[in-house]
Amino acid sequence: MVETAHHNHQHPPSQVPPPPVVARPLGAARGPAYPPQEQLLQLHYCIHSNPSWVQTAVLGFQHYIVMLGTTVMIATALVPRMGGSPGDKARVIQSLLFMSGVNTLLQTWFGTRLPTVMGPSFAYIISVLAIINDFSDSTFTSEHERFTHTMRAIQGSLIVSSLLNIVIGYSNAWGNLTRFFSPIVIVPVVCVVGLGLFARGFPQLGNCVEIGLPMLILLVIGQQYLQRIHPAAGPLLERFALLVCIGIIWSFAAILTVAGAYNNVRERTKISCRTDRSLLISSAPWIKIPYPFQWGTPIFRASHVFGMVGAALVSSAESTGTFYAASRLAGATAPPAHVLSRSIGLQGVGQLLEGIFGAAVGTTASVENVGLLGITRVGSRRAVQISTAFMVFFSIFGKFGAFFASIPLPIFAAIYCVLYGIVAAIGISFVQFANNNSLRNIYVLGLSLFLGISIPQYFVMNTDMAGHGPVKTNGGWFNDILNTIFSSPPTVALIVGTLVDNTLEARHSVEERGIPWLIPFQRRKGDSRNDEFYSYPLRISEYIPTRFL
């Protein structure tokens, strides 16, 4: 309008002002600024898109192989201390696999609906060790009787403690707690979900360097670098290089075993390196279907139950952090509060089933399988659902399952070095939704991250083989609860982050904390995409009470 009004007015050339110089921000002067992205755009398949059926089936098998490592680690750590034989260990692995398959299917149908595998949790180790220690002075006619008696006690404590997750989940108490979260809380929780598992990475790999280190190097080169040599082979290498690398290094380990490379080494090296030391294949039954109360009538003891309650609470915190990571790597938005709440309630139902079917520990969302979504760039829900078929199949046909369970653990440790790192890095990406130049936010992040790693490390270093941690009072159940809670990095980070973030200048820094970004996703109808990613399949929601949705 100004130009039109003065269309015939001519300025003398000498009076034409020079063009204004726009002062550009320092960051923009050095390179482009990348705006925040609620969904990752480099994924090949997101939560509700799928590759071909053949590729989906192979990806499902790959998810099964990845979760198998933790299953074998837990059974290897616990069963011998209970007095169990290799045959008992094989049956425990079968039970863990069977319940992982059932709980994964339930969670992807009626829980978060995210592509997360529900696998055995290390959070229950301290509580189980306390139960084992309680029977250390008891007299049994055989070691097998000691084993079955211990398993019955674990069954009873799992059944009763599952009520905690069921109540806090379906009462929406857990969802109300997550409303106090901000991106500043989510960042440290998700980060330490990955970083807190560092002891299962290179320290385990170091037990057999000649197998673990080649696996790590081959995986990085084959999965990341080789795919850039030939464009046509790129997608296949990106998605399936992990299976190829496992096959190569496993064969290499078998050759070393047959050649006698481990005949004159210490026993620990033999267990870690040899492919024939697990004795699983020879002791596993051909066909064995896990059934309710397979170890006998559950034993209920109050001290055991209270200790397991702490583990159930920790598994809820760990799963919550993993769900946030899975939402990013599956191309979904942040899970709403009601979705997180119903998923924890369903996790409690899963723990109840685990107690009934005689699993050694409860389940939680598998961190390594979420990391697998990142390196394959396939966040398909269907691939994870198909993986449950492999879990159930190999849990029933024991010989076939034992074959894959005999993969040396350092191979799994090398894989975890990559997968846990992916999850930790995806946690950092949540900081883009808050002001990362705020010293107040930097303080909360730094304190939560450091204490989330440092406090659990102190508790782990001061926990003996019987599960006795640094908290030592006259109440054994009280000790087990606190030792379990403060041995969990995600739980400590969640406690510290939530408390500090909501009490330190919280009202005056709402926008800096990223609350305006997160609120729409926390509400049921806050964002139109919530139903797209998290609604129940078919029309099931029409027949379920609103409080359970």
Order of alpha helices (4+ residues) and beta strands (2+ residues): alpha-alpha-alpha-alpha-beta-alpha-alpha-alpha-alpha-alpha-alpha-alpha-alpha-alpha-alpha-alpha-beta-alpha-alpha-alpha-alpha-alpha-alpha-alpha-alpha-alpha
